[in-house]
Amino acid sequence: MHAPVHPRVGSGQVFAIAGPAMVANLTTPLIGVVSTTAIGRLDDAALLGGVAMASVIFDCLFWLFGFLRMSTLAFTAQALGAGEVREQTVILVRGFIVAGLIGAALIALQLPLAGVLFDLMGGSAGVTRAAKTYFVIRIWSSPFAFANYVILGWLVGQARANPALALQVVINLINMAATILLVLVYDTGIAGAAIAALLSEGIGFVLGVIVCRRYAYGGFDVPRATLLDRAKLMRLLAVNSDIMIRTAALITVFLFFTAKGARAGDVTLAANSVLNNFLLVSAFFLDGLANAAQQLCGRSFGARDAKGFADSTRLVLLWGLGFAIVVAVLFALFGPNLINFMTASEDVRRAAREFLVFIVLAPIPGVFAFGFDGIYVGATWAREMRNLMLTSLAIFAGVWWALQSLGNAGLWCALITFYVARGGLQGARYPALYRATFPKS
């Protein structure tokens, strides 16, 4: 045990974490993108649809267990702030055990899981057959992918964002090289794309363990009694379950949005897909700031540093707001040209330009939604975050129901309202939680 750490929080610290995290976040969807691009070169619509469907399933399935990264980051940052050097390694090992157990469960349940998921997706026989081929291979990457979440969270929690970025880049470079080699050179089809994803996650895990061992105080040899400390395991379980429910609510909103867009017709679905790429770009960058909030607020929380916590909150939100304004202006100025670049269909272009105003508006409420997510995770206010997210989901559903006569415009209004509700509700609740956490401040 060392003395609690009370670092002076400044903009430099925010960007030292947020910058690499933003870049790392942008590499996250590349495994699915690379697989889709390589299969697309084979000129087989069923294979392309299969890998696209399977990639969406894995994006949502793995996203559901994103609590492994978030809770590991928060607990590690808190241990760092509290000066609990050995506890940081214990958190890493616990995370590996949980990741392994979840991954093993998904592998064991892969057949019934695939049956349920592909029935829900409702693809054609050819597309579903191709997607299942991809699924039953890539599902074996689950333990490695989840362990890599733990590694990423642990490194960022220690404010070691650069090694975390390097590992993410390596994973995606290996995936790109293996996909090109297996699919385009050795003609292994959709199975080759899945094998490439499995290889990249597995090699990434091995490299990650090597990197973590360098920073693990006392190595990975953790006493069993310490590892299985009941109080800390129960806290880990509570935080993880709350974050998982929160994430499930978030996924529900975006799946509902996609499904309703699809029912509105091919042109509307295509236009929404184009505009969603704008949302993804801003979301990945804003999530980098959320990572900074998780680390800085978690560290201040662990050190019982009320001023540092407040300074971290203020800096993350202010810088996030500045970034959001810049992004909104760029979308307003260059959005029409970007839409023209992304699609050749005049009907889709016209529809996308009609709803571009929502993309221009989204970053402003989005920064508070993402920023407060990071602050709440860092302080492990997971129960409150869960409850406020469920309330935001109910607000989203209510607004959509009230405005459904407006069609796609009503759907976009509901999504923007959801962003506003997330940030607004968490912002309104923040002062009371802050006072309860730092009663003497």
C-alpha positions in Angstrom: 0.0 0.0 0.0 1.3 3.4 -1.0 0.0 6.8 -0.2 -3.0 8.0 -2.3 -2.0 9.9 -5.4 -3.4 13.4 -5.9 -2.1 14.5 -9.3 -2.9 17.9 -10.6 -5.5 17.5 -13.4 -4.9 19.5 -16.5 -5.8 19.5 -20.2 -2.5 17.7 -21.0 -3.6 14.7 -19.0 -7.0 14.6 -20.7 -5.4 14.5 -24.1 -2.6 12.1 -23.1 -5.4 9.5 -22.5 -8.1 10.7 -24.9 -5.9 11.0 -28.0 -4.6 7.4 -28.1 -8.0 6.2 -26.9 -9.7 8.0 -29.8 -7.4 6.4 -32.3 -7.8 3.0 -30.6 -11.6 3.3 -30.8 -11.5 4.1 -34.5 -9.6 0.8 -35.0 -12.3 -1.2 -33.1 -14.7 -1.9 -36.0 -12.0 -2.6 -38.5 -12.2 -6.4 -38.1 -15.7 -6.4 -39.5 -14.9 -3.8 -42.1 -11.8 -5.7 -43.4 -13.8 -9.0 -43.5 -16.6 -7.4 -45.4 -14.2 -5.7 -47.9 -12.3 -8.9 -48.6 -15.4 -11.0 -49.1 -16.9 -8.3 -51.2 -14.0 -8.8 -53.7 -15.3 -12.4 -54.3 -18.4 -11.0 -56.0 -20.8 -13.3 -54.2 -23.8 -11.5 -52.7 -24.7 -14.4 -50.3 -21.2 -14.4 -48.8 -21.1 -10.6 -48.5 -24.5 -10.6 -46.8 -23.4 -13.4 -44.6 -20.2 -11.7 -43.3 -22.1 -8.4 -42.9 -24.9 -10.1 -40.9 -22.4 -12.0 -38.7 -20.3 -8.9 -38.2 -23.3 -7.0 -36.9 -24.1 -9.9 -34.5 -20.5 -10.0 -33.1 -20.4 -6.2 -32.8 -23.6 -6.3 -30.6 -22.7 -9.5 -28.8 -19.2 -8.3 -27.9 -20.5 -4.7 -27.1 -22.8 -6.3 -24.6 -19.8 -7.4 -22.6 -18.0 -4.1 -22.9 -18.3 -3.9 -19.1 -15.1 -5.9 -19.0 -13.2 -2.9 -20.3 -15.1 -0.3 -18.4 -15.1 -1.9 -15.0 -11.4 -2.9 -15.3 -10.5 0.6 -16.3 -12.4 2.2 -13.4 -11.2 -0.2 -10.7 -7.6 0.0 -11.9 -7.7 3.8 -11.9 -9.2 3.8 -8.4 -6.5 1.5 -7.2 -3.9 3.7 -8.8 -5.3 6.8 -7.1 -5.5 5.0 -3.7 -1.9 3.9 -4.0 -2.9 0.2 -4.0 -0.1 -1.1 -6.3 -0.7 -4.8 -5.8 -4.4 -4.5 -6.1 -4.0 -3.3 -9.7 -2.5 -6.7 -10.7 -5.3 -8.5 -8.8 -7.9 -6.6 -10.8 -6.2 -7.7 -14.1 -6.1 -11.4 -13.1 -9.8 -11.2 -11.9 -10.7 -9.7 -15.2 -8.9 -12.5 -17.2 -10.9 -15.1 -15.2 -14.2 -13.4 -15.8 -13.4 -12.9 -19.5 -12.4 -16.6 -19.8 -15.6 -17.8 -18.1 -17.9 -15.6 -20.3 -16.0 -16.6 -23.5 -16.2 -20.3 -22.6 -19.9 -20.0 -21.9 -20.5 -18.4 -25.4 -18.5 -21.2 -27.0 -20.5 -23.9 -25.1 -23.8 -22.3 -26.1 -22.9 -21.4 -29.7 -25.4 -23.6 -31.4 -28.6 -22.5 -29.6 -27.2 -19.0 -29.6 -26.7 -19.0 -33.3 -30.2 -20.5 -33.9 -31.9 -17.7 -31.9 -29.8 -14.8 -33.4 -30.1 -15.9 -37.0 -33.8 -16.5 -36.6 -34.1 -12.9 -35.4 -32.0 -11.5 -38.2 -34.3 -13.2 -40.8 -31.8 -13.4 -43.7 -32.1 -15.6 -46.8 -31.1 -19.2 -46.7 -27.8 -18.5 -48.5 -26.9 -15.5 -46.4 -27.7 -17.3 -43.2 -25.7 -20.4 -44.2 -22.7 -18.2 -44.9 -23.1 -16.2 -41.7 -23.3 -19.4 -39.6 -20.0 -20.6 -41.1 -18.4 -17.3 -40.0 -20.1 -17.4 -36.6 -19.1 -21.0 -35.5 -15.4 -20.1 -36.2 -15.2 -16.6 -34.9 -17.1 -17.4 -31.7 -13.9 -19.3 -30.6 -12.2 -15.8 -30.4 -14.6 -14.8 -27.6 -12.2 -15.5 -24.6 -9.4 -13.7 -26.4 -11.5 -10.7 -27.4 -12.9 -10.3 -23.9 -9.4 -10.7 -22.4 -8.3 -8.0 -24.8 -11.0 -5.7 -23.4 -9.6 -6.3 -19.9 -6.0 -5.6 -21.1 -7.2 -2.4 -22.8 -9.1 -1.2 -19.7 -6.2 -2.1 -17.4 -3.6 -0.2 -19.4 -5.8 2.9 -19.9 -6.7 2.7 -16.2 -3.0 3.0 -15.4 -2.8 6.0 -17.8 -0.7 3.9 -20.2 -2.8 4.7 -23.3 0.0 4.5 -25.8 0.7 0.7 -25.2 -3.1 0.2 -25.4 -3.2 1.9 -28.7 -0.2 0.0 -30.0 -1.9 -3.3 -29.1 -5.1 -2.3 -30.9 -3.2 -1.3 -34.0 -1.3 -4.6 -34.0 -4.5 -6.7 -33.6 -6.0 -4.9 -36.6 -2.9 -5.1 -38.8 -2.7 -8.8 -38.2 -6.3 -9.2 -39.0 -5.9 -7.2 -42.2 -2.9 -9.2 -43.3 -4.4 -12.6 -42.4 -7.7 -11.8 -44.1 -6.1 -10.7 -47.4 -3.8 -13.8 -47.3 -6.5 -16.4 -46.4 -9.5 -14.9 -48.4 -7.9 -13.4 -51.5 -4.7 -15.5 -51.9 -5.7 -18.9 -50.5 -9.4 -18.6 -51.5 -10.7 -19.9 -48.2 -13.9 -17.7 -48.4 -15.9 -16.6 -45.4 -14.2 -19.2 -43.2 -10.9 -17.5 -43.9 -12.2 -14.2 -42.7 -13.4 -15.7 -39.5 -10.1 -17.5 -39.0 -8.2 -14.2 -39.5 -10.4 -12.6 -36.8 -9.6 -15.5 -34.4 -5.9 -15.3 -35.1 -5.7 -11.6 -34.6 -7.5 -11.7 -31.3 -5.4 -14.7 -30.1 -2.1 -13.1 -31.0 -3.2 -9.8 -29.6 -4.0 -11.5 -26.3 -0.5 -13.1 -26.1 1.2 -9.8 -26.9 -1.1 -8.1 -24.4 -0.1 -10.5 -21.6 3.5 -9.8 -22.4 3.0 -6.1 -22.1 0.9 -6.3 -19.0 3.5 -8.5 -17.3 6.0 -5.7 -17.7 3.7 -3.4 -15.7 2.3 -5.9 -13.2 3.8 -5.3 -9.8 5.0 -8.6 -8.4 4.0 -10.6 -11.5 0.8 -12.5 -12.0 1.2 -14.8 -9.0 -1.7 -13.6 -6.9 -2.7 -15.4 -3.6 -6.0 -17.2 -4.0 -7.5 -15.6 -0.9 -6.8 -12.2 -2.3 -8.1 -13.1 -5.8 -11.4 -14.5 -4.3 -12.0 -11.7 -1.8 -15.7 -12.0 -1.3 -16.4 -8.3 -0.8 -14.5 -7.2 -3.9 -16.0 -10.0 -6.0 -19.5 -9.0 -5.1 -18.7 -5.4 -5.9 -17.3 -6.4 -9.3 -20.4 -8.5 -10.0 -22.7 -5.7 -9.1 -20.9 -3.1 -11.2 -20.5 -5.4 -14.2 -24.2 -6.5 -14.1 -25.4 -2.8 -13.9 -23.1 -1.8 -16.8 -24.3 -4.8 -18.8 -28.0 -3.8 -18.3 -27.1 -0.3 -19.2 -25.4 -1.4 -22.4 -28.3 -3.7 -23.3 -30.6 -0.7 -23.1 -28.3 1.2 -25.4 -28.1 -1.6 -27.9 -31.9 -1.8 -27.9 -32.2 1.8 -29.0 -29.8 1.4 -31.9 -31.3 -2.0 -33.0 -34.8 -0.5 -32.8 -33.6 2.5 -34.8 -32.1 0.3 -37.5 -35.2 -2.0 -37.7 -37.6 0.9 -38.0 -35.5 2.5 -40.7 -35.5 -0.8 -42.6 -39.3 -1.0 -42.5 -39.5 2.5 -44.0 -38.0 1.3 -47.3 -34.7 0.7 -49.0 -34.0 4.4 -49.7 -34.6 5.4 -46.1 -32.6 2.5 -44.8 -29.7 3.4 -47.1 -29.9 7.1 -46.1 -29.9 6.2 -42.4 -26.9 3.9 -43.0 -24.9 6.7 -44.6 -25.8 9.1 -41.8 -24.9 6.5 -39.2 -21.3 6.6 -40.4 -21.2 10.3 -39.4 -22.6 9.3 -35.9 -20.0 6.5 -35.6 -17.1 8.8 -36.3 -18.1 11.4 -33.8 -19.1 8.7 -31.3 -15.6 7.0 -31.4 -13.9 10.3 -30.7 -16.3 11.3 -28.0 -15.8 7.9 -26.4 -12.1 8.6 -26.3 -12.9 11.6 -24.0 -15.1 9.2 -22.0 -12.1 7.0 -21.5 -10.2 10.0 -20.2 -13.0 10.7 -17.8 -13.0 7.1 -16.6 -9.3 7.2 -15.8 -9.0 10.7 -14.3 -12.3 10.5 -12.3 -11.5 6.9 -11.2 -8.0 7.9 -10.1 -9.4 11.0 -8.2 -12.1 8.8 -6.7 -9.5 6.3 -5.4 -7.4 9.1 -4.0 -10.5 10.7 -2.3 -9.5 13.8 -4.2 -12.7 15.9 -4.5 -11.0 18.8 -6.3 -9.3 16.5 -8.8 -12.6 14.8 -9.5 -14.4 18.1 -10.1 -11.5 19.4 -12.2 -11.6 16.2 -14.3 -15.3 16.5 -14.8 -15.1 20.1 -15.9 -12.1 19.6 -18.3 -13.6 16.6 -20.0 -17.0 18.2 -20.5 -15.5 21.6 -21.7 -13.0 20.0 -24.1 -15.7 17.6 -25.3 -18.1 20.5 -25.9 -15.4 22.3 -27.9 -14.8 19.3 -30.0 -18.5 18.7 -30.5 -19.0 22.2 -31.8 -16.2 21.8 -34.3 -17.6 18.4 -35.5 -21.1 19.9 -35.8 -19.8 22.8 -37.9 -17.8 20.4 -40.1 -20.9 18.2 -40.7 -22.9 21.3 -41.6 -20.3 22.6 -44.1 -19.1 19.3 -45.6 -22.0 16.9 -44.9 -23.6 17.2 -48.4 -20.3 16.6 -50.2 -19.5 13.6 -47.9 -23.0 12.2 -48.6 -22.4 12.5 -52.4 -19.0 10.7 -51.9 -20.5 7.9 -49.9 -23.4 7.0 -52.3 -24.0 7.4 -56.0 -27.8 7.1 -55.7 -29.6 10.4 -56.2 -32.6 9.2 -54.2 -30.4 8.2 -51.2 -28.4 11.4 -51.5 -31.6 13.5 -51.4 -33.0 11.5 -48.4 -29.7 11.7 -46.5 -29.5 15.5 -47.0 -33.1 15.8 -45.7 -32.1 14.3 -42.4 -28.5 15.8 -42.2 -29.7 18.4 -39.7 -30.0 15.7 -37.1 -26.4 14.7 -37.6 -25.4 18.3 -37.1 -27.3 18.5 -33.9 -26.2 15.2 -32.4 -22.6 15.9 -31.3 -23.7 18.6 -28.8 -26.0 16.4 -26.6 -23.8 13.5 -27.4 -20.8 14.9 -25.7 -22.7 15.2 -22.4 -24.1 11.6 -22.8 -20.6 10.2 -23.4 -18.8 12.5 -21.0 -21.1 11.7 -18.1 -20.9 8.0 -19.0 -17.2 8.2 -18.4 -17.5 10.1 -15.2 -20.1 7.7 -13.8 -18.0 4.7 -14.8 -14.9 6.2 -13.2 -16.7 6.7 -9.9 -18.4 3.3 -10.3 -21.8 4.9 -10.0 -23.0 2.0 -12.0 -26.5 1.5 -10.5 -27.4 5.1 -11.0 -26.0 5.0 -14.6 -28.1 1.9 -15.2 -31.3 3.4 -13.9 -30.8 6.7 -15.8 -30.2 4.8 -19.0 -33.4 2.7 -18.6 -35.2 6.0 -18.0 -33.7 7.4 -21.2 -34.8 4.3 -23.1 -38.3 4.9 -21.9 -38.2 8.5 -23.0 -36.9 7.4 -26.4 -39.8 4.9 -26.8 -42.3 7.6 -25.7 -41.0 10.2 -28.1 -40.9 7.7 -31.0 -44.5 6.6 -30.2 -45.7 10.3 -30.1 -43.9 11.2 -33.3 -44.2 8.0 -35.3 -46.6 9.7 -37.7 -43.6 11.8 -38.9 -41.9 8.7 -40.2 -38.1 8.8 -40.3 -38.0 12.3 -39.0 -39.8 11.2 -35.9 -37.4 8.4 -35.5 -34.4 10.8 -35.7 -36.1 13.1 -33.2 -36.5 10.2 -30.8 -32.8 9.4 -31.2 -31.6 13.0 -30.5 -34.0 13.2 -27.6 -32.4 10.0 -26.3 -29.0 11.7 -26.4 -30.4 14.7 -24.6 -32.0 12.5 -21.9 -28.8 10.6 -21.2 -26.6 13.6 -20.7 -29.3 15.7 -19.1 -30.4 13.1 -16.5 -26.9 12.2 -15.6 -25.9 15.9 -15.3 -28.9 16.6 -13.1 -28.0 13.7 -10.8 -24.3 14.4 -10.7 -24.3 17.1 -7.9 -26.1 14.8 -5.4 -23.8 11.9 -6.2 -20.7 14.1 -5.9 -21.8 15.4 -2.5 -22.5 11.9 -1.3 -19.1 10.7 -2.5 -17.1 13.6 -1.2 -19.2 14.8 1.8 -16.5 17.1 3.2 -15.9 18.9 -0.1 
